[in-house]
């Protein structure tokens, strides 16, 4: 008698997938995941520890979550008539939005290359994902996007602003025409502003023009990657519906208290962002001067570069104790590209030296 394999109960498409890979960074200068490299000062760290030590861990999250929502609403100057929804990072919000829109034949659409969770969340939920290639210089292909919207009538269109891994902001007029086209056929647009602390502008200024546009942000790039706290902004009626699929107590009391603490010291994190933008400028200048290296403008805390041999350069940097991200196999447009996170002055110096020696 054949013994049944319990793995057969797992969906075949999931068994065929690759899990989201996190590189081992033990003992490395870690510049692969767009983390804010700055830690809190010892004084603030001690104050945060004292606050977390007083949290009632025996209770489910309660009114403190509402305090956080109010603090975030004040932080972003939430428009009148708009609501706010919390997630365990932006990843969960992307998944919940996909879940809420999972109707027969629904399509999720996004430019590619882009954030991998847009496609992964669609696949896990059983929705069809349509990726529309960017141009060779990583701009939106307006004609292709508009044609795809007309053909597939997507339930959700994801637009990252700035984009990951290309780090650029797209043309505002092109975005507006795509947003209008999606709205005309009844779809939703999710503007992903994960890297907003480092960008020169935000879509928040245009949000109220369109009742079908949602805006996502995260405190990960703000400086709390380990806390896992994201939030979604949109018309209150729309947020109320999406919030129905959110698991109860999805944001822990510790996440909540950390986020409140950070917002109370927002000026500290704003200063860190200013420093990283300055470091990014120096990185871009240094990389642009290197022969055989193509570097693209950045509005995030990462820089995309193309080299002659991405794997060789990646391996050389890793051997020199510096970990970056080899994105060259993510999409054909990213051939021989590496993504470099902006770190501290010292980390960037080590990274640039290792990069140059590994070309």
C-alpha positions in Angstrom: 0.0 0.0 0.0 1.3 3.4 -1.0 1.7 5.8 1.9 0.1 9.1 1.1 2.5 12.1 0.9 1.2 14.9 3.1 3.0 17.4 0.8 0.4 16.5 -1.8 -2.0 18.6 0.2 0.0 21.7 -0.6 -1.0 23.5 -3.8 1.3 22.4 -6.7 1.9 26.1 -7.7 3.2 26.8 -4.2 5.4 23.8 -4.2 6.9 25.0 -7.4 7.6 28.5 -6.0 10.8 29.8 -4.5 10.5 31.3 -1.0 11.5 34.9 -0.4 15.3 34.6 0.1 17.1 36.5 2.9 20.9 36.5 2.5 23.1 35.4 5.4 24.8 38.6 6.5 26.8 37.2 9.5 30.0 39.2 9.9 29.3 41.3 6.7 28.9 44.9 6.0 25.2 44.5 5.3 24.1 46.7 2.4 21.6 44.4 0.7 18.2 45.2 2.1 17.7 49.0 2.2 17.8 49.2 5.9 18.5 52.5 7.8 22.0 51.9 9.2 21.6 54.3 12.1 20.7 53.0 15.5 19.1 55.0 18.2 21.4 56.8 20.6 22.0 55.0 23.9 19.7 57.5 25.7 16.8 56.9 23.4 17.5 53.2 23.3 17.2 53.0 27.1 14.1 55.1 27.1 12.5 52.8 24.5 13.5 49.8 26.5 11.9 51.2 29.6 8.6 51.9 27.7 8.5 48.4 26.2 9.2 46.9 29.6 6.0 48.5 31.0 3.8 47.1 28.2 1.1 44.6 29.3 2.2 41.6 27.2 -0.6 39.5 28.7 -3.3 41.6 27.0 -4.3 41.7 23.3 -3.6 45.0 21.6 -6.3 47.5 22.4 -6.8 51.3 22.5 -3.0 51.8 22.0 -3.5 50.8 18.4 -6.0 53.6 18.0 -3.4 56.0 19.5 -1.0 54.9 16.9 -3.5 55.4 14.1 -4.2 58.9 15.4 -0.4 59.6 15.6 0.2 58.4 12.1 -2.8 60.5 10.8 -1.3 63.6 12.4 2.2 62.7 11.1 1.0 62.5 7.4 -1.7 65.2 7.8 -4.4 62.7 6.8 -6.9 64.4 4.4 -10.5 64.9 5.5 -12.7 61.9 4.7 -9.7 59.6 4.5 -8.9 56.5 6.7 -5.9 54.6 7.7 -5.2 50.9 8.1 -2.3 49.2 9.8 -0.3 46.2 8.6 2.5 44.0 9.8 4.8 45.8 7.3 3.7 46.8 3.8 4.0 43.1 2.8 0.8 42.3 4.8 -1.1 45.3 3.4 -0.2 44.1 -0.2 -1.5 40.6 0.7 -4.7 41.9 2.3 -5.5 44.2 -0.6 -5.0 41.3 -3.0 -7.2 39.1 -0.8 -10.0 41.7 -0.7 -10.0 42.0 -4.5 -10.0 38.3 -5.2 -13.0 37.9 -7.4 -13.2 35.5 -10.4 -10.9 36.5 -13.2 -9.3 39.4 -11.2 -5.9 40.6 -12.4 -3.1 42.4 -10.6 -0.9 44.6 -12.8 2.4 46.3 -12.1 5.4 47.6 -14.0 8.4 45.2 -14.0 11.0 45.0 -12.7 9.4 46.0 -9.4 8.8 44.8 -5.8 8.5 41.0 -5.9 5.6 40.9 -3.4 3.1 42.3 -5.9 3.4 39.2 -8.1 3.9 36.8 -5.2 0.8 38.0 -3.3 -1.2 37.7 -6.5 0.0 34.2 -7.1 -0.5 33.1 -3.5 -4.1 34.4 -3.7 -4.8 32.8 -7.1 -5.0 36.0 -9.1 -3.4 36.4 -12.4 -0.4 38.8 -12.4 0.5 40.9 -15.4 3.9 42.6 -15.5 4.4 45.4 -17.9 8.1 45.9 -18.7 9.7 49.4 -18.0 11.7 51.0 -20.8 15.4 50.3 -21.1 16.1 53.4 -18.8 13.5 52.1 -16.2 10.8 54.7 -17.1 7.2 53.8 -17.3 6.2 52.6 -20.8 3.0 54.7 -21.0 1.7 53.1 -24.2 2.2 49.6 -22.9 0.7 50.4 -19.5 -2.4 51.9 -21.0 -2.8 49.1 -23.4 -2.4 46.5 -20.6 -5.0 48.4 -18.5 -7.5 48.4 -21.4 -6.9 44.7 -22.2 -6.8 43.2 -18.7 -9.0 45.6 -16.7 -7.0 45.0 -13.6 -8.6 45.0 -10.1 -5.3 46.5 -8.7 -2.4 48.3 -10.3 0.7 48.7 -8.1 2.9 51.7 -8.7 6.0 52.1 -6.5 7.0 55.7 -6.0 10.1 55.5 -5.9 10.5 52.0 -7.5 12.4 49.1 -6.1 15.0 48.0 -7.3 15.5 50.9 -9.8 15.2 53.6 -7.2 13.7 56.2 -9.5 10.5 58.3 -9.5 8.5 58.2 -12.6 7.0 61.0 -14.6 4.1 62.6 -12.8 2.1 63.3 -16.0 2.4 59.7 -17.1 1.4 58.4 -13.7 -1.7 60.6 -13.8 -2.8 59.3 -17.2 -2.4 55.7 -16.0 -4.2 56.4 -12.7 -7.1 58.0 -14.7 -7.3 55.0 -17.1 -7.4 52.5 -14.2 -10.2 54.6 -12.5 -12.2 54.7 -15.8 -12.5 50.9 -15.8 -13.2 50.6 -12.1 -9.8 49.4 -10.8 -7.8 50.4 -7.7 -4.3 52.0 -7.8 -1.9 51.3 -4.9 0.9 53.9 -4.7 3.7 52.3 -2.7 5.8 55.0 -1.0 8.1 52.7 1.0 11.1 54.9 0.3 9.3 58.2 0.8 11.7 59.5 3.5 14.5 59.7 0.9 12.4 61.0 -2.0 12.0 64.6 -3.2 8.2 64.4 -3.5 5.2 62.4 -2.5 2.0 61.3 -4.1 0.1 62.3 -1.0 -0.3 65.8 -2.5 -2.3 64.3 -5.4 -4.2 61.6 -3.4 -7.5 63.4 -3.0 -7.9 63.8 -6.7 -8.8 60.2 -7.2 -11.3 58.1 -5.1 -9.7 54.9 -6.3 -6.1 55.5 -5.2 -4.6 54.1 -2.0 -1.2 55.1 -0.6 1.0 52.7 1.3 3.9 53.6 3.5 6.1 51.8 6.0 8.2 52.6 9.0 10.8 50.1 7.8 12.8 52.7 5.8 11.9 55.4 8.3 14.2 53.4 10.6 12.2 50.6 12.1 12.7 47.7 9.7 12.8 45.3 12.7 9.5 46.5 14.0 7.3 45.6 11.0 4.8 48.4 10.8 3.1 49.5 7.6 0.1 51.7 6.9 -2.4 52.3 4.1 -4.2 55.5 3.4 -7.4 55.9 1.3 -10.9 57.1 1.2 -12.6 56.1 4.5 -15.3 54.0 2.8 -12.7 52.1 0.9 -10.4 51.6 3.9 -13.4 50.4 6.0 -14.0 47.6 3.4 -10.4 46.6 3.2 -10.0 46.5 6.9 -12.5 43.7 7.1 -9.9 41.2 5.8 -7.3 42.3 8.3 -6.6 39.7 11.0 -7.5 40.9 14.5 -4.6 42.0 16.5 -2.2 42.0 13.5 -0.1 44.7 15.1 1.5 43.7 18.4 1.6 45.9 21.4 5.4 46.0 21.0 5.2 47.1 17.4 2.7 49.7 18.4 4.7 51.1 21.2 7.9 51.2 19.2 6.1 53.1 16.4 4.6 55.6 18.8 8.0 56.2 20.3 9.5 56.7 16.9 6.8 59.2 15.9 7.4 61.1 19.1 11.1 61.5 18.1 10.4 62.0 14.3 13.0 64.7 14.1 15.7 62.1 14.9 14.7 59.9 12.1 14.3 62.9 9.7 17.9 63.8 10.5 19.0 60.3 9.7 17.2 60.5 6.3 18.9 63.8 5.5 22.3 62.2 6.2 21.5 59.2 4.0 20.4 61.5 1.1 23.8 63.3 1.5 25.6 59.9 1.5 23.6 58.9 -1.6 24.8 62.0 -3.5 28.4 61.1 -2.7 27.9 57.5 -3.7 26.4 58.5 -7.0 29.2 60.9 -7.8 31.9 58.2 -7.0 30.2 55.5 -8.9 29.6 57.7 -12.0 33.3 58.4 -12.2 34.2 54.7 -12.4 34.9 53.4 -15.9 32.7 50.6 -17.1 30.0 51.3 -14.5 26.5 52.6 -15.4 24.6 54.2 -12.6 21.1 55.5 -12.5 19.6 58.4 -10.5 18.2 57.5 -7.2 15.3 58.9 -5.0 15.6 56.1 -2.5 18.2 54.7 0.0 19.7 52.5 -2.7 21.6 52.8 -6.0 21.2 50.6 -9.0 24.4 50.0 -11.1 25.3 47.9 -14.1 28.7 46.3 -14.4 30.4 44.0 -16.9 29.9 40.9 -14.8 27.4 41.3 -11.9 28.1 37.8 -10.4 31.9 38.3 -10.4 31.5 41.7 -8.8 29.0 40.4 -6.2 31.3 37.5 -5.3 34.3 39.7 -5.1 32.5 42.2 -2.8 31.2 39.3 -0.6 34.8 37.9 -0.3 35.8 41.3 0.9 33.1 41.3 3.6 30.5 43.5 1.9 27.0 42.1 1.1 24.9 43.8 -1.6 22.1 42.5 -3.8 22.6 40.9 -7.1 19.4 41.6 -9.0 20.7 40.7 -12.4 18.4 37.6 -12.6 15.2 39.3 -11.5 14.3 40.5 -14.9 16.1 40.8 -18.3 16.1 44.6 -18.0 18.3 44.2 -15.0 21.1 42.2 -16.7 24.4 42.6 -14.8 22.9 45.0 -12.3 23.6 45.2 -8.6 21.6 47.1 -6.0 23.6 48.9 -3.4 22.1 50.1 -0.2 23.2 53.5 1.2 24.9 53.0 4.5 26.9 55.1 6.9 30.0 57.1 5.8 32.2 54.2 7.0 30.1 51.5 5.4 29.9 53.3 2.1 33.7 53.8 2.0 34.2 50.0 2.6 31.5 49.2 0.0 32.9 51.5 -2.7 36.4 50.2 -2.1 35.2 46.6 -2.4 33.1 47.4 -5.4 36.0 49.0 -7.3 38.4 46.1 -6.4 35.8 43.6 -7.6 34.9 45.0 -11.0 
